[in-house]
Amino acid sequence: MAWNRTNISLMAFGFVIERFGLFLEIDGRKEIMLFQRHISFFIGVSFILLAAFATFYSLLQHQRVLNTMNPEETPSAYNLKAGMYVNGTVGMLGIALIIYLTLGII
């Protein structure tokens, strides 16, 4: 779950960077050129993409750890897959955010 927290933070940071360039463009500053808007877009989407890939990689790592555990090592009635489902959902939402930002869907 620590990876999940980190990846959500990376996605949020990327979204803020991407939207900050748009804010400066809308603000009407003459020193902000279209090229600078593209730089903030690229960097922001890169952060989101990094977070999405790290999310899916952490799923694989967690599955590897689960495969090494014996059944007696886990507490009774403990759901080992719940964190994986949450992390997978966060990864899919990150991919959806990238699609939204790049294609203007929704």
GULUMVEX-962945 format. One record per residue: residue in three letters; z, y, x of N, C-alpha, C in turn. Coordinates in steps of 0.2 Angstrom, whole numbers, plus 5000, padded with zeros to 4 digits. Atoms other than C-alpha are relative to their C-alpha. Last residue first. Layout:
alaZYXZYXZYX...
END
This chain:
ile499549995005489150664925500150084998ile500050045006487950634940500750024996gly499949965006487650774952500149974994leu500650015005486750654964500250054995thr500750004997487750684980499550014995leu500149944996489450734973499350015003tyr500049945004489450614958499850065005ile500649995005488850474969500050064996ile500549994996490250504982499350014996leu499949934999491550514968499450025005ala500249975005490950344962500050085001ile500750015000491150274979499750044994gly500349964994492850344980499349995000leu500049935002493250274963499850055005met500549995004492750104969499950074997gly500650004996493850114984499450014995val500049944996495350164973499350015004thr500149955005495050024961499950075004gly500750015002494949904976499850054995asn500449974994496649974982499249994999val499949925000497449954965499550025006tyr500449975006496749774963500150085000met500750014999497349724981499650034994gly500249954995499049794978499350005001ala500049945003499249684963499850065004lys500749975001498649534972500050064997leu500349994993500349464979499350044999asn500750005001501249474962499750025007tyr500249944997503049424965499250005000ala500349965005503749304952499750075003ser500250035006504749214966499850064995pro499550005005504849304983499749974993thr500049955005503549254995500549994995glu499949934997503849155011500050064995glu499249995000504048985001500150075004pro499749985006502148994997500850015000asn499850065004501648995015500350024994met499350005003500849155022500049934996thr499650024995499249155033500749984998asn500250074999498049175019500449975005leu499850045005499049325013499849935001val499250014999498849415030500249954994arg499950044994496949385029500749995001gln500250075002496849445011500149965006his499550035004497749605017499949934998gln499450014995496549635031500649974996leu500150064996495049615019500649985004leu500050065005495749735006499949945004ser499350025000496149855021500149944995tyr499750034994494349855025500749984999phe500350075000493849895007500249965006thr499750045005495050045008499749934999ala499350034998494450095025500449974994phe500150054996492650105018500749975003ala500250065004493150215004499949945004ala499550035004494150325015499849944996leu499550044996492750345027500649974997leu500350074998491550385013500449965005ile499950045006492750525006499749935002phe499250025000492950595024500049964994ser499850054995491050595026500749985000val500250075002490750675009500149955005gly499650025005491850825015499849934997ile499350024998490950835031500549984995phe500050064996489250835024500649985002phe500150065004489650955010500049945004ser499350025003490551075022499849944995ile499550034995488951075033500749984997his500250074998487751095019500549975005arg499850045006488651255013499949925001gln499350024999488551315031500249974994phe499950054995486651295030500749995001leu500150065003486551395014500249945005met500750025001487251545022500049934997ile500050075002489051615021499249984998glu500050044994489051785030499949924999lys500649994997488551875014499949955006arg500049974993490051815005499350005003gly500549954998489651794987500050035006asp499649944998491251704981499550065002ile499949975006490051564974500350075001glu500749985002489551524992500050034993leu500249944996491351524998499350024998phe499649945002491851414983499850065004leu500349975007490451294986500450064998gly500749974999490951275004499750034994phe499949944997492751244998499450045002arg500049955005492151104986500250075003glu500749995004491650995000500050054995ile500549974995493251025011499350014996val499849934999494350994995499550035005phe500249965006493450834991500150075001gly500749995000493650775009499750034994phe500249964995495450805009499350015000ala499849945003495750714992499850065005met500549985005494750564999500250074997leu500749984997495750565015499550024995ser499949944997497450575005499350025004ile500049955005496850434994500150075003asn500750005003496450325009500050054994thr500449964995498150365017499350014998arg499749935000499150315001499550045005asn500249975007498150154999500150075000trp500749995000498350105017499750044994ala500049944996500250125015499350025001met500049945004500050005000500050065004
END
